Amino acid sequence: MALREMAQEYRKNTALLELRMIELQVAQRRARHKEVKYRLKQRIGFLRVLINESRKTAFMLEHYYDGRGGTVYENRRAI
């Protein structure tokens, strides 16, 4: 599998994680108990970390062969 294909897979999985995060946000707004809201908030936070890491990895894979070895993009945000 080529790096660009791997990056596409990361992007697809990121989209799925984003959809799940939206579902959890809706559930959090509808929840009535503080404990449930708190647990959903924690899960959403973990998903945010996974989403950000997945975006960064996809970006690095997409730009791996840019002649710079990917180090130039180290401190940039992956959107």
C-alpha positions, 0 to 999 in steps of 0.5 A: 500500500502506498503512503497516499493510500494509507493517508486516504484510509486515515482520512476516512477513519478520521471522518468516522471518528468525527461522526461518532464525536457528533453523536456523542455531543448530541447524547451529551446535550440530551443527557439528564444526569451529571455523571452521564454528561461527564462520562460523555465529555471524557469520551469526546475528549479522547476522540478529539485526541484520536482525531487530531493524531489521525489528521496529523498522521494523514498529513505527514503521509501525504507530504512524506515525499515533498523533499523535506522528509516531513520535518518542515511540517512538524509544528503545523496544524493538520486540518 
